[in-house]
Amino acid sequence: MSAIYPLRQQWLGNIRGDLLSGIVVALALIPEAIAFSIIAGVDPRVGLYASFCIAVIIAIAGGRPGMISAATGAMALVMVTLVREHGIQ
């Protein structure tokens, strides 16, 4: 029983704060993903799908405090060349 308590505290210790921060990040991620997909020259839906998939994978695999798992300007600049040369696939 004592081995389960730290795990429960880690996952369920701050539900209100975790939900609020998740909602704020999700709302901030939408325009960011759309903007960076336009910069990269792909359909905005591609950016939204990719950002959603990354967020779900990080949520399941477990992230760290302060971990950046969203689209960034540097990735958008790299993606422009990759999409132009190799396509979306």
N, C-alpha and C positions, 0 to 999 in steps of 0.2 A: 504494500500500500504506500509506503514512503517513497518508492521509486516513481509512482504515478503522479504524486502531488506536484513535484517540480515541473513535469511535463504539462499537467493541467494548468498550472499557474502561468507557464510560458505561453500557452495557446489561448487561454481564456482569461488572463489576468486583467486585460484592459480592452474589453470588447467595445465600449463606447468610443474610446479614442481611436481604436483600430478602424472601426467602421467610418468614423468621421474623416479620418485621414485618407482612407480608401476612396471615399466619395469625392473629396477635394482633388486628389491626384487623378482620378478618372475624368473629372470635368476639365482639368487643366490639360490632360493628355489629348483630348479630342481636337482642339484647334492646332495643337503642336503637331500631331500626326498628319493632319490635313495639309498644313503649311509645308512640312518637310517632304511630303510625298509630291507636292506640286513642284518644289525645288528640284527634286530628283527626277521629275519628268514622268511620273507614273500616275495612274488614276488614284484619287484620294481614298477610294475604298481599299486599295492595296495597303496604304499606310495605316488605315484604321484596323484592318484585319491583322496586320503584322503586330501592331501595338497591343491589340487585345490578346493575341497568342503569347506574346512575350510576358504580359502581365499575368496571365493564367499560369504559365510555366513557372514563373518566379514565385507566385503564390503557393503553388503545390510543392515546388522543390525547396522553398524557404529562402528568404532573402536576408539581408543584414541591414541594420539601421543605417540610413544614409546611402543605400545602394541605388545607383541610377540604372534603371532598366527600361527607360523610355527612349524615344527618338531624340537625337541630339543634332546640333548643327554640323558637327564634324562628320557624323555618319551620313547626313544628307549630301554633303559635298563629295564624299567617297562614292555614294550610290549613283550620283549623276554620271560619272564615268563608267561605272560597272553596268548600269542600265543601258547606256548608249552603246557600249561595245558588245554586251552579251544578252541584252534583253531582260525582261522581268523574270523569266524562268531561272 
